[in-house]
Every structure is written in structure tokens, then in C-alpha cells.
Amino acid sequence: MQYISLKIYLIYNSMPNPFTSIIGIAFLILLSPTSQAQEKPPEIEIKLARSADEFLILPLKIYRLKAADVPDVDSLQLKDSDIHRILAKVNTVWAAAGIYWQLESIENVNAENLGRLKLLGLADAPDSQKKPHLAFRDIIPESTRKNYPGYRVYFIHDFDVNGVYFGRREAMVKETAALRPVEGGIDEPIPRVTSHELGHGLGLPHRQDRLNLMASGTTGTLLNTNEIAKAREFAAKNPACLKYNELQKKMSVETDPSKKKAVLDALNAIETLGNKSIHPVRSSKDAEIIPPGETK
């Protein structure tokens, strides 16, 4: 800055025409680093849900993988009521981005290709040994992947990570997940792990700020403005994504009573979340959030 000031002084004193001098000074000021590149404002962590009419709705199916002879695969701990509670918290986390995951079904499905896990020695490995999670992709039933543009979450009992996003809108989460608590973090691991993997499904990479949703292994749930913009842009490109007003129209024309009720439940949940403080995510807050299949 001192160099620029000196240069301006020298030019000013070397120019006989004061008007020309002023133009030269103005030109140099425009070229100065402080005027050329304004500092980018810091990204803000969002703790408030978007308004209801801004929400984007994505369909979600949840599967409990079953394998009676492979304990690490066999999901036994999560009842339907647990999954409704988990998803209510997931939707609370994602309300910051105005994204709502509409549950379409909860199903028990038999895992496939278990022979591969057995051949790799993963099925009978003791708890002290790693169970490489990428091998578990092969156990997902192909029937669950066909002709479905929405997202899928598969719950299993245990493997070497809390969860993984495999691509193709499919994630796997273990029901024995454990996380490092942080201030303001969520009070339950599985909703956070599920929210994190769905974040990968919306194009978000890891960001190792321990309070952030995309940090590894913590209870943090925050998203910043840049992450929210990216996730919303990604979600909007999905052909199955609906805007809030489109979901309202869907309810008005739906004739199937059970489907109509599911849409109404989603609309009520979004209206309950809209513009509300959503941080920290706690079970007490979820009392006001309507899980799918229930009404006030």
C-alpha cells in the first residue's frame, strides 16, 4: 500500500496538468489490490429452517437387510417406530437446506451374494478385525435398485465404518453407529450418520469442521450457505424432486387414500419445520415433527 501511495505521489508531481493527474490517480486506485479483489464474505452456518414454500421434496425408501446366518449383516435392532424417529431427525437436520426426505416405504429384504462375504472371511470375522465396507455393496438386492429415481438407505448390523454412500443414490448405515460428541451436536448417532451419507448423495464432500454435518465421525449437524446452495441445486436436478407447491397439487389430485395421507403428512411436517430454529437437533424438538404415517 505504501508503494502505491508513493507511485501516486510521483505521478501527480510529474504531471503538469492537474486534471490529467487526477485521472492517473483514479486509475491507480482502481488497480490497487484492495479495490480489485474484495474479500469474500465468510460462509455462514445455518441454524434456521427455510420457509415451507421453499422446500424441495425427495423420495426415500428404507430397507433393513436380513441375513440370519451372517450376524454382521442382519439388521435386528431397528423397529418401524425407530426408523420414523430417525427420519424425523434427518428431516430436521436437512430443514436448514429446505430439503425434505419423504418416506415411501420401510421394507425387510434378504441380502444377496453373502457367499462373497464368507469367502472374504468377513462374515465370521471377530469384532476386533476390520470388515471392509466396500465389499458390502454386493449384498444389496438388485430388485431394490430397479426403476427408482429416489434415494435408498440400507440398514445393516455392523461393518468397519458408521456408514457409506455407494453412489447411484444408495447409502448403507449400521445400526450400531457411534460418534464423537461435540457441542451443539445431535443426541443420537444413526440420524446423523444417515443425514451425512445423504449429504454425499447430494454432492457434498467431507468438510472437517467438527460441528459440520459433513465432518467425519462427529455429532455435528451444521451446514453452511455454500453447502446448502450446492445440495439444493443437486436435489432440484433429480427428476423425482418436487417443490412444495407441486406436492400440494399432488395431494389435491391423489385418489388413493393411503398415498393421499402420506402426502398430507409430509406437508404437515414441512409446515411444522418451516422457519423454525432447528439447532441443536434433540428428541424434545422432534415431538412437534409429524413422522410419516401419523397426524396431529
Secondary structure, DSSP 8 states (H G I E B T S, - for coil): -HHHHHHHHHHHHH-S-HHHHHHHHHHHHHHSHHHHS-------EE-B---GGG-EEEEEEEEEEE-TT-TTT---S--HHHHHHHHHHHHHHHGGGTEEEEEEEEEEEE---HHHHHHTT-TT--TTS---GGGGGGGS-GGGTTT--SEEEEEES--SSSEEEEETTEEEEETT---B--TT--S-HHHHHHHHHHHHHTT------TTBTTSSSB---BEEHHHHHHHHHHHHTSTT-EEHHHHHHHHHH---HHHHHHHHHHHHHHHHHTT-B--S--HHHHTTS--TT---
